[in-house]
Amino acid sequence: MDMGIAGRTALVCAASKGLGRGCAQALAAEGVNLTIVARTAETLEATAAEIRRQSGVEVKTVACDITTPAGRAAALAACPQPDILVNNAGGPPPGDFRNFTHEDWIRALESNMLTPIELIRATIDSMSARGYGRIVNITSSAVKAPIDVLGLSNGARSGLTGFVAGLARKVAPTGVTINNLLPGLFDTDRIAVTFEAQAKAQNISVDDARKQRMKTIPAGRFGNRDEFGRACAFLCSVHAGYITGQNWLIDGGAYPGTF
Ligand SMILES: NC(=O)c1ccc[n+]([C@@H]2O[C@H](COP(=O)([O-])OP(=O)(O)OC[C@H]3O[C@@H](n4cnc5c(N)ncnc54)[C@H](OP(=O)(O)O)[C@@H]3O)[C@@H](O)[C@H]2O)c1
């Protein structure tokens, strides 16, 4: 299917690895020119080179922390008027909420709620003026079914979700859509760290820890970044103009509810 977005411009945050990279690659495969962001310049440049080689699109890189005002300014200077904005950043650490400090909460809100809102604020009016815009926020299945040890994530991401639910309806007449992608378990560096911790805590091998978790997923496997990226590319396509304000769970059937 032709997604109808060749020649468009996308700003993809936190995109040198994992789910953000999957989105960047899938958009590039549709002919979208990219600005990709991550903190570590070396990994970011390697990813950009690989995407250019695979797709031939223009890929700009901005090595910065997107959760800081300076980082956002640098990203927006490189890509001031994207047609597509993919919001993403690292997730907050796990823990017991009794141990989270005020500063921990502020950091989580900055990363997973306020940074996406700031980037939306900086880009949405020009999308509306041009009559086309696609905003995709990478959130988490934790928005739909809270994860006990991820209170910071449950809270901060739900705040973003509530905010964009209202905004999506407001900008819908202008050709701009805003949707959220809710990953379940995907095989990225982030979950590798989780399994190492789980294996250590239970005194089992990392491989056994992975197998234990896989058994809890009806699909019998973890997701991969390419299939996540393809869902993102579809939401950014001309075919998805009537889909807005939605929360798409991509979790291999792990969420047990009917809706
Ligand atoms: N993987 C899953 O199963 C899963 C499930 C639910 C939710 N999520 C959420 O989805 C998001 C992406 O996860 P992932 O699994 O793709 O992680 P990942 O594989 O660790 O990749 C994270 C990417 O984000 C970049 N990054 C992190 N913090 C950044 C910052 N402050 N500024 C700019 N770039 C930043 C990293 O590069 P640098 O480190 O070089 O900056 C890297 O490119 C996270 O918020 C995660 O909590 C993931």
The ligand as an ORCA input file, in Angstrom:
! r2SCAN-3c Opt
* xyz 0 1
  N      10.306     -1.782     24.764
  C       9.169     -1.980     25.391
  O       8.744     -3.117     25.555
  C       8.370     -0.814     25.922
  C       7.126     -1.069     26.527
  C       6.365     -0.016     26.993
  C       6.850      1.278     26.897
  N       8.069      1.498     26.314
  C       8.526      2.898     26.244
  O       8.834      3.252     24.903
  C       9.909      4.193     24.899
  C      11.031      3.662     23.992
  O      11.493      2.440     24.535
  P      12.541      1.497     23.779
  O      12.245      0.123     24.265
  O      12.529      1.779     22.332
  O      13.912      2.000     24.448
  P      15.433      1.812     23.935
  O      15.579      0.637     23.054
  O      16.244      1.898     25.182
  O      15.696      3.114     23.030
  C      15.560      4.390     23.582
  C      15.954      5.425     22.527
  O      15.659      6.709     23.041
  C      16.822      7.522     23.088
  N      16.643      8.408     24.244
  C      16.407      8.030     25.530
  N      16.277      9.110     26.307
  C      16.416     10.194     25.494
  C      16.395     11.597     25.717
  N      16.216     12.098     26.943
  N      16.584     12.431     24.669
  C      16.785     11.931     23.432
  N      16.810     10.614     23.152
  C      16.634      9.755     24.178
  C      17.957      6.504     23.200
  O      19.224      6.995     22.765
  P      20.242      7.691     23.820
  O      20.275      6.810     25.026
  O      21.533      7.777     23.077
  O      19.643      9.029     24.104
  C      17.453      5.437     22.227
  O      17.630      5.840     20.893
  C      10.343      4.366     26.357
  O       9.707      5.488     26.918
  C       9.819      3.104     27.007
  O       9.582      3.267     28.389
  C       8.828      0.489     25.828
*
